[in-house]
Amino acid sequence: MMYFPVEKINKQKNLLNNHPLLNNRIIENIDDLKIFMENHVFAVWDFMSLVKSLQNHLCESSDCWLPDDKSHSKNKSARLINEIVLAEETDYNLDGKSVTSHFDLYCEAMLEVGADTKQIREWLKTLTRGCIPTYFSNSSIPKTPAVFVKNTFDFIKTKKPHVIAAAFAFGREKIIPEMFEKLVKQLNLNELNCPKLFYYLARHIEVDGEEHGPASEALVEDLCAGNQVLIREAENAAITAINYRIKLWDDVTNEINQHKETNAKNDIMSIAV
């Protein structure tokens, strides 16, 4: 039985699920989809940073392996996060044979629809291997996702597993299935018109809804271990993570609408000429 308080979290989740970006046909054409994906890819990348950070806390490793005197609860948490990483970092590709990360699959889906991957690739080049970045406002990362990414790394920098797990569970895994279901419906996607993007979204709807969502929620429960201080910190982290996702969708919506307005003005000017 789940004892972690989710009432306030679910209230924010409902606000997210009713966001216009997911419900009001904001993404109406391929240009809108490109803008969405070119921003959202940074959330796909920092998701991997979040989950790997959590894995490092729960499954410490070095070149020389030593057995860890874990409690039963910590062993369970370690298994949960390892199973999640297995799918996120090395899942089967669209062909059912080759193996790829969900991040790389998303980048392939971007290329499939003609979205530009230059900014995310340039951003990755700026990162020093093994170092957590401390800046999120330079020419390599777009302004729209920068605030969202910074917030993700604020969670990571706490070095508190229960806080990171709460942001991961309630700000990612528990919200993704319904969020992606709405995108698939709004975009009218299928295996024929956008096979890689459809597969990416469908895979997350399936895995996160049936496996990773419940597992990540159980992980938060295990890490808080009934401690009211940890529970409050985790609850606040979960609500904050959802709020920053709402802000990201606000900013993406504004960027798409600004693009539409610019195109409309250009069309009027071309007709006048």
C-alpha positions as CSV (number, residue, x, y, z in Angstrom):
1,M,0.0,0.0,0.0
2,M,1.2,3.5,-0.9
3,Y,1.6,5.9,2.0
4,F,3.2,8.7,0.2
5,P,0.8,11.8,0.0
6,V,-0.2,12.4,-3.6
7,E,-3.2,14.7,-3.2
8,K,-1.4,18.0,-3.9
9,I,0.8,16.3,-6.5
10,N,-2.2,15.0,-8.4
11,K,-3.8,18.4,-8.3
12,Q,-0.8,19.8,-10.2
13,K,-0.7,16.8,-12.5
14,N,-4.3,17.6,-13.5
15,L,-3.3,21.1,-14.4
16,L,-0.5,19.8,-16.6
17,N,-2.8,17.3,-18.3
18,N,-5.2,20.1,-19.2
19,H,-2.5,22.3,-20.7
20,P,-3.4,23.8,-24.0
21,L,-0.3,22.4,-25.7
22,L,-1.7,18.9,-25.1
23,N,-5.4,19.7,-25.8
24,N,-6.0,22.7,-27.9
25,R,-4.4,21.8,-31.2
26,I,-1.5,24.1,-30.7
27,I,0.7,21.7,-32.8
28,E,-1.2,22.0,-36.1
29,N,1.5,21.2,-38.7
30,I,5.0,20.0,-39.3
31,D,6.6,23.3,-38.4
32,D,4.9,23.4,-35.0
33,L,6.0,19.8,-34.4
34,K,9.6,20.7,-35.2
35,I,9.6,23.6,-32.7
36,F,8.1,21.3,-30.1
37,M,10.7,18.6,-30.6
38,E,13.7,20.9,-30.9
39,N,12.8,22.2,-27.4
40,H,11.5,18.9,-25.8
41,V,14.7,17.0,-26.8
42,F,16.5,18.8,-23.9
43,A,13.9,17.4,-21.5
44,V,14.6,14.0,-23.0
45,W,18.4,14.5,-22.4
46,D,18.1,15.8,-18.8
47,F,15.7,12.9,-18.0
48,M,18.7,10.6,-18.6
49,S,20.8,12.8,-16.3
50,L,18.2,12.6,-13.6
51,V,17.9,8.8,-13.8
52,K,21.6,8.2,-14.0
53,S,22.2,10.5,-11.0
54,L,19.7,8.4,-9.0
55,Q,21.3,5.2,-10.1
56,N,24.7,6.5,-8.9
57,H,23.3,7.2,-5.5
58,L,21.7,3.8,-5.2
59,C,24.3,1.7,-6.9
60,E,27.7,3.2,-6.2
61,S,30.4,1.8,-8.5
62,S,34.1,1.9,-9.0
63,D,36.7,0.1,-11.1
64,C,37.1,-2.3,-8.2
65,W,33.8,-3.8,-7.2
66,L,33.0,-4.4,-3.6
67,P,29.9,-5.9,-2.1
68,D,27.6,-3.3,-0.5
69,D,26.0,-4.1,2.8
70,K,22.6,-2.9,1.7
71,S,19.5,-3.2,3.6
72,H,16.6,-5.2,2.1
73,S,14.9,-1.9,1.2
74,K,18.0,-0.5,-0.5
75,N,18.5,-3.7,-2.5
76,K,14.9,-3.3,-3.7
77,S,15.5,0.3,-4.7
78,A,18.7,-0.6,-6.5
79,R,16.9,-3.2,-8.5
80,L,14.1,-0.8,-9.4
81,I,16.4,1.9,-10.7
82,N,18.6,-0.6,-12.6
83,E,15.6,-2.0,-14.4
84,I,14.5,1.5,-15.4
85,V,17.9,2.4,-16.7
86,L,18.1,-0.9,-18.7
87,A,15.1,0.1,-20.8
88,E,15.9,3.9,-21.0
89,E,19.6,3.4,-21.9
90,T,19.5,0.2,-23.9
91,D,16.0,-0.5,-25.3
92,Y,15.1,-2.3,-28.5
93,N,14.8,-0.1,-31.5
94,L,12.0,0.0,-34.0
95,D,13.3,-3.1,-35.8
96,G,13.0,-5.2,-32.6
97,K,16.7,-6.3,-33.0
98,S,19.1,-3.4,-32.6
99,V,19.5,-1.6,-29.3
100,T,19.5,2.1,-28.6
101,S,18.8,4.7,-25.9
102,H,15.5,6.5,-25.8
103,F,17.4,9.7,-26.3
104,D,19.0,8.5,-29.5
105,L,15.7,7.2,-30.7
106,Y,14.1,10.6,-30.1
107,C,16.9,12.3,-32.1
108,E,16.3,9.8,-34.9
109,A,12.6,10.8,-34.7
110,M,13.5,14.4,-35.0
111,L,15.5,13.8,-38.2
112,E,12.5,11.8,-39.5
113,V,10.2,14.9,-39.3
114,G,12.9,17.3,-40.4
115,A,13.6,18.9,-37.0
116,D,17.0,20.3,-36.4
117,T,19.3,18.4,-34.0
118,K,22.1,20.9,-34.2
119,Q,21.4,22.7,-30.9
120,I,21.2,19.5,-28.8
121,R,24.3,18.1,-30.4
122,E,26.2,21.4,-29.9
123,W,25.0,21.4,-26.2
124,L,26.3,17.9,-25.7
125,K,29.7,19.0,-27.1
126,T,30.0,21.7,-24.5
127,L,29.7,19.4,-21.6
128,T,32.9,18.3,-19.9
129,R,32.9,14.5,-19.5
130,G,31.8,13.6,-15.9
131,C,31.1,17.1,-14.8
132,I,27.6,18.4,-14.0
133,P,27.1,21.7,-15.9
134,T,26.6,24.9,-13.8
135,Y,25.4,27.1,-16.7
136,F,22.2,26.8,-18.7
137,S,22.0,30.1,-20.6
138,N,24.4,30.1,-23.5
139,S,24.1,29.9,-27.2
140,S,24.2,26.1,-27.1
141,I,20.9,25.6,-25.3
142,P,17.7,27.4,-26.4
143,K,16.1,29.8,-24.0
144,T,12.8,27.9,-23.9
145,P,14.1,24.7,-22.2
146,A,16.9,26.3,-20.3
147,V,14.9,27.0,-17.1
148,F,13.5,23.5,-17.1
149,V,16.9,21.9,-17.5
150,K,18.3,24.1,-14.7
151,N,15.6,23.0,-12.4
152,T,16.4,19.4,-13.1
153,F,20.0,19.9,-12.1
154,D,18.9,21.8,-9.0
155,F,17.3,18.5,-8.0
156,I,20.5,16.6,-8.9
157,K,22.7,19.0,-6.9
158,T,20.8,18.4,-3.7
159,K,22.4,14.9,-3.6
160,K,19.3,13.7,-1.8
161,P,18.1,10.5,-3.3
162,H,14.5,10.9,-2.1
163,V,14.3,14.4,-3.7
164,I,15.8,13.2,-7.0
165,A,13.5,10.2,-7.0
166,A,10.4,12.3,-6.4
167,A,11.3,14.6,-9.2
168,F,11.9,11.6,-11.4
169,A,8.8,9.7,-10.4
170,F,6.1,12.4,-10.3
171,G,7.7,14.9,-12.6
172,R,8.6,12.4,-15.3
173,E,7.5,8.7,-15.1
174,K,4.0,9.2,-13.6
175,I,3.0,12.0,-16.0
176,I,4.5,10.8,-19.3
177,P,2.0,8.1,-20.3
178,E,-1.1,10.4,-20.3
179,M,1.0,13.3,-21.7
180,F,2.2,11.3,-24.6
181,E,-1.2,9.7,-25.2
182,K,-2.6,13.3,-25.7
183,L,0.3,14.1,-28.1
184,V,-0.3,11.0,-30.2
185,K,-4.0,11.8,-30.4
186,Q,-3.5,15.5,-31.2
187,L,-0.9,14.8,-33.8
188,N,-2.9,11.9,-35.3
189,L,0.3,9.9,-35.4
190,N,0.6,6.3,-36.6
191,E,3.2,3.8,-37.7
192,L,3.1,4.9,-41.3
193,N,3.3,8.7,-41.2
194,C,5.9,9.0,-38.4
195,P,7.1,5.5,-37.5
196,K,10.1,6.5,-35.2
197,L,8.3,9.2,-33.3
198,F,5.2,7.0,-32.9
199,Y,7.3,4.2,-31.6
200,Y,9.1,6.5,-29.2
201,L,5.8,7.8,-27.7
202,A,4.1,4.4,-27.8
203,R,7.0,2.8,-26.0
204,H,6.9,5.3,-23.2
205,I,3.2,5.0,-22.9
206,E,3.5,1.3,-22.5
207,V,6.7,1.0,-20.3
208,D,6.1,4.0,-18.1
209,G,2.4,3.3,-17.6
210,E,2.8,-0.4,-16.8
211,E,6.3,-0.7,-15.3
212,H,8.4,2.4,-14.7
213,G,5.6,4.6,-13.3
214,P,4.6,2.2,-10.5
215,A,8.3,1.3,-9.9
216,S,9.4,4.9,-9.6
217,E,6.6,5.6,-7.2
218,A,7.6,2.6,-5.1
219,L,11.1,3.9,-5.1
220,V,10.1,7.2,-3.6
221,E,8.2,5.3,-0.9
222,D,11.2,3.1,-0.1
223,L,13.6,6.1,0.1
224,C,11.4,8.1,2.3
225,A,10.9,5.1,4.6
226,G,8.1,6.8,6.5
227,N,10.3,9.7,7.6
228,Q,8.0,12.8,7.6
229,V,10.8,15.2,6.9
230,L,11.9,13.2,3.8
231,I,8.3,12.9,2.7
232,R,7.7,16.6,2.8
233,E,10.9,17.3,0.9
234,A,9.9,14.7,-1.7
235,E,6.4,16.0,-2.0
236,N,7.7,19.6,-2.6
237,A,10.2,18.3,-5.2
238,A,7.4,16.5,-7.0
239,I,5.1,19.6,-7.2
240,T,8.0,21.8,-8.2
241,A,9.0,19.4,-11.0
242,I,5.4,19.4,-12.4
243,N,5.2,23.2,-12.2
244,Y,8.4,23.5,-14.2
245,R,7.0,21.1,-16.8
246,I,3.9,23.4,-17.0
247,K,6.2,26.4,-17.5
248,L,8.1,24.5,-20.3
249,W,4.8,23.8,-22.1
250,D,3.8,27.5,-21.6
251,D,7.1,28.6,-23.2
252,V,6.9,26.1,-26.0
253,T,3.3,27.2,-26.7
254,N,4.4,30.8,-26.8
255,E,7.2,30.0,-29.2
256,I,4.9,28.1,-31.5
257,N,2.3,30.9,-31.5
258,Q,5.0,33.6,-32.2
259,H,6.1,31.5,-35.1
260,K,2.6,31.3,-36.5
261,E,2.1,35.1,-36.1
262,T,5.4,35.8,-37.9
263,N,4.4,33.5,-40.8
264,A,1.0,35.2,-41.0
265,K,2.5,38.6,-41.2
266,N,5.0,37.4,-43.8
267,D,2.1,36.0,-45.8
268,I,0.2,39.3,-45.7
269,M,3.3,41.3,-46.7
270,S,3.9,38.9,-49.7
271,I,0.3,39.4,-50.8
272,A,0.6,43.2,-50.5
273,V,3.8,43.2,-52.6
